[in-house]
Every structure is written in C-alpha cells, then in structure tokens.
Amino acid sequence: MYAGKKSQEIILGSGIFLITIGIALICLFVLDIQPNMLITIPCAVMLLGAVFLFLAYIRKKVVWLFFLGFFLASGGVFSLIICFGSFNYSMTHLWPVLVILCGLSYCGAYFHVFHRFSIPSVVPSLVLIGFGGFLLCFSLGIIQIPFRKFISRFWPLFLVLLGIVFIIIYAYMQHTDMSGKSENEVIADGNGDD
C-alpha cells in the first residue's frame, strides 16, 4: 500500500514538474524569447508554485500550501504573459491583478480542500478581488483622480464597506445558529417520544 502511494506521488510530482519546464521551454524555443532576468524570475516563481502544489497534494488538508501553490503558479504565468508584451500595459500598470489572483487563489484553495464555499473563504477572497479591481481602476486611469486624493476624500466609504462585511458575517452566524438549534430541537423531540 505504501509503495502505491509513493509511486502516485512520484507521478504527480513528475507531471507538475514537466508542465512547468514545458511552459519555460515554450517561452525559449517556440516564442523565441531570449532568456533574461525578466523571463527567469516568472519561471522560477512558477516552479516554486509547482513545488507548493506538489507538497499540498501530498499533505491533503493544508489550505495555505494550496493557496501558495495556486498563487505562485498563476502569478508566474501572469508575469510571463506580461513579459511577452501581449498587453499594451506593463507590470507597473497591471500589478493589481496579482491582488485579484491572491483572492481567487485563496477561495480556490479553500474550496479544493473542503469541497465547499463558506464565509471564511468567500469574504476575504471577495475583499481581495474587490480591492484589486479598485486598485486596477486607478492603475489603468479609469478613475482619473490620484489615489491619495481619493482616499483622503472618500475614506468613510471604507467604514461603510466594513460595516456591510460585519453584517454579512452576523447574518451568516445567525443562520448557522438557527440551523443548529433546529437540528437539536428535532433530536430533543425525537428523544421525548420514547
């Protein structure tokens, strides 16, 4: 039984490693990109993400390993796409996408481990995705005023958003308390009939 599990881990590790090396070699040979630090760093980040994903699949219920694996792998791929010059913007304009990827990675890691979404996974993920989208609007010039001026003028908006988050958490806690009470009442009623 142990040898079977070990061989599965070797196959998984080999697959993740081959995918990562294959993407790097496609950059070098097919796309004819000359190796330099701008290409080497995203490939190294992607490889590190692959290592964390491998470790996460070996240790099944570790959310932070899946999160680091998903985030580093997707961040490395995104950085490679930026290095190809596929967009009219550079990383100095598109860095908030990494914040969005962070939110997506956390939600995906939590779902991958627990096979469900819950408030502890969705709220931080939505906050990161929303914050990344907000920063992206400034970075791409969609919102024309400088970020500092916006913050100094509209900082109470963040209090409103934080209050909404707290109300959502309260509603979720009330919902879970009510469902727990109804199950206990059914059990108590069932015991009284004996």
C-alpha positions as CSV (number, residue, x, y, z in Angstrom):
1,M,0.0,0.0,0.0
2,Y,2.8,2.4,0.9
3,A,4.7,1.7,-2.4
4,G,1.5,2.5,-4.3
5,K,1.1,5.9,-2.6
6,K,4.8,6.7,-3.1
7,S,4.5,5.9,-6.8
8,Q,1.4,8.1,-7.1
9,E,3.3,11.0,-5.5
10,I,6.2,10.5,-7.9
11,I,3.9,10.5,-10.9
12,L,2.2,13.7,-9.6
13,G,5.5,15.4,-8.9
14,S,6.8,14.5,-12.4
15,G,3.6,15.8,-14.0
16,I,3.8,19.1,-12.2
17,F,7.5,19.4,-13.0
18,L,7.1,18.6,-16.7
19,I,4.3,21.1,-17.1
20,T,6.4,23.8,-15.5
21,I,9.5,23.0,-17.5
22,G,7.4,22.7,-20.7
23,I,6.0,26.2,-20.3
24,A,9.5,27.6,-19.7
25,L,10.8,25.8,-22.8
26,I,7.9,27.0,-24.9
27,C,9.0,30.5,-24.0
28,L,12.5,29.8,-25.1
29,F,12.1,27.9,-28.3
30,V,8.6,28.4,-29.7
31,L,8.1,32.0,-28.8
32,D,11.8,32.7,-29.4
33,I,12.2,34.7,-26.2
34,Q,15.8,35.2,-25.2
35,P,16.5,34.1,-21.6
36,N,16.9,37.1,-19.3
37,M,16.0,38.1,-15.8
38,L,12.5,39.2,-16.8
39,I,11.8,35.7,-18.0
40,T,13.8,33.8,-15.5
41,I,12.0,35.3,-12.4
42,P,8.5,34.4,-13.5
43,C,9.6,30.9,-14.5
44,A,11.2,30.5,-11.0
45,V,8.1,31.7,-9.3
46,M,6.0,29.3,-11.4
47,L,8.4,26.5,-10.5
48,L,8.1,27.4,-6.8
49,G,4.3,27.4,-7.1
50,A,4.6,23.9,-8.7
51,V,6.6,22.7,-5.7
52,F,4.0,24.1,-3.2
53,L,1.2,22.4,-5.2
54,F,3.1,19.1,-5.1
55,L,3.5,19.4,-1.3
56,A,-0.2,20.4,-1.0
57,Y,-1.3,17.3,-2.9
58,I,0.9,15.1,-0.6
59,R,-0.5,16.7,2.6
60,K,-4.2,16.8,1.7
61,K,-5.9,19.2,4.1
62,V,-3.4,22.1,4.2
63,V,-5.1,25.2,2.8
64,W,-2.0,27.5,2.9
65,L,0.0,25.1,0.7
66,F,-2.7,25.0,-1.9
67,F,-3.0,28.8,-1.7
68,L,0.7,29.4,-2.2
69,G,0.8,26.9,-5.0
70,F,-2.1,28.4,-6.8
71,F,-1.0,32.0,-6.2
72,L,2.6,31.5,-7.2
73,A,1.8,29.4,-10.3
74,S,-0.9,31.7,-11.6
75,G,1.3,34.8,-10.7
76,G,4.2,33.3,-12.6
77,V,2.0,32.6,-15.6
78,F,0.6,36.1,-15.5
79,S,4.1,37.6,-15.3
80,L,5.2,35.6,-18.3
81,I,2.2,36.9,-20.2
82,I,3.2,40.4,-19.3
83,C,6.8,39.7,-20.4
84,F,5.6,38.6,-23.8
85,G,4.2,42.0,-24.3
86,S,0.7,40.7,-25.0
87,F,-0.8,43.8,-23.4
88,N,-0.3,47.5,-24.0
89,Y,0.4,47.8,-20.3
90,S,3.4,46.8,-18.3
91,M,3.6,45.2,-14.8
92,T,3.7,48.7,-13.3
93,H,0.1,49.2,-14.5
94,L,-1.2,45.6,-14.1
95,W,0.2,44.7,-10.7
96,P,-3.2,44.9,-9.0
97,V,-4.1,41.8,-11.0
98,L,-1.8,39.9,-8.6
99,V,-4.1,41.1,-5.7
100,I,-7.1,39.7,-7.6
101,L,-5.2,36.4,-8.2
102,C,-4.4,36.3,-4.5
103,G,-8.2,36.4,-3.7
104,L,-9.0,33.8,-6.4
105,S,-6.2,31.5,-5.1
106,Y,-7.4,31.7,-1.5
107,C,-11.0,30.9,-2.5
108,G,-9.9,28.1,-4.8
109,A,-7.6,26.6,-2.2
110,Y,-10.3,26.6,0.5
111,F,-12.8,25.0,-2.0
112,H,-10.2,22.4,-3.1
113,V,-9.5,21.3,0.5
114,F,-13.1,21.4,1.9
115,H,-15.2,20.9,-1.3
116,R,-17.5,23.8,-0.3
117,F,-17.5,27.6,-0.1
118,S,-18.0,29.3,3.3
119,I,-17.9,32.7,4.8
120,P,-14.3,32.3,6.0
121,S,-13.2,31.7,2.4
122,V,-15.6,33.9,0.4
123,V,-15.4,37.1,2.4
124,P,-11.6,37.5,2.4
125,S,-11.5,36.4,-1.3
126,L,-14.1,38.9,-2.3
127,V,-12.4,41.7,-0.3
128,L,-9.1,41.0,-2.1
129,I,-10.7,40.7,-5.5
130,G,-12.7,43.9,-5.0
131,F,-9.6,45.7,-3.6
132,G,-7.5,44.5,-6.6
133,G,-10.2,45.7,-9.0
134,F,-10.4,49.0,-7.2
135,L,-6.6,49.5,-7.4
136,L,-6.6,48.4,-11.1
137,C,-9.1,51.2,-11.8
138,F,-6.5,53.7,-10.5
139,S,-3.6,52.0,-12.2
140,L,-5.2,51.9,-15.6
141,G,-6.5,55.5,-15.3
142,I,-10.2,54.6,-15.3
143,I,-10.6,56.7,-12.1
144,Q,-8.9,60.0,-13.0
145,I,-8.1,61.5,-9.6
146,P,-4.9,60.4,-7.8
147,F,-5.3,57.6,-5.3
148,R,-4.1,59.6,-2.3
149,K,-6.7,62.3,-3.0
150,F,-9.4,59.7,-3.4
151,I,-8.5,58.1,0.0
152,S,-8.4,61.5,1.8
153,R,-11.8,62.4,0.4
154,F,-13.7,59.1,0.5
155,W,-12.2,57.3,3.4
156,P,-15.6,57.0,5.2
157,L,-16.7,54.7,2.3
158,F,-14.3,52.0,3.7
159,L,-16.2,52.2,7.1
160,V,-19.4,51.6,5.3
161,L,-18.0,48.6,3.4
162,L,-16.5,47.2,6.6
163,G,-19.9,47.6,8.3
164,I,-21.5,45.7,5.4
165,V,-19.0,42.9,5.8
166,F,-19.7,42.7,9.6
167,I,-23.5,42.5,8.9
168,I,-23.0,39.7,6.4
169,I,-20.9,37.8,8.9
170,Y,-23.5,38.4,11.6
171,A,-26.3,37.1,9.3
172,Y,-24.2,34.0,8.5
173,M,-23.6,33.3,12.2
174,Q,-27.3,33.7,12.9
175,H,-28.2,31.4,10.1
176,T,-25.8,28.7,11.3
177,D,-27.0,29.1,14.9
178,M,-30.6,28.7,13.8
179,S,-29.9,25.6,11.7
180,G,-28.0,24.1,14.7
181,K,-30.9,24.8,17.0
182,S,-33.5,23.3,14.7
183,E,-31.4,20.1,14.5
184,N,-31.1,20.0,18.3
185,E,-34.8,20.5,18.7
186,V,-35.6,17.7,16.3
187,I,-33.3,15.4,18.2
188,A,-34.8,16.5,21.6
189,D,-38.3,15.9,20.3
190,G,-37.3,12.5,19.0
191,N,-35.9,11.6,22.4
192,G,-39.1,12.7,24.2
193,D,-41.3,10.3,22.2
194,D,-39.5,7.2,23.5
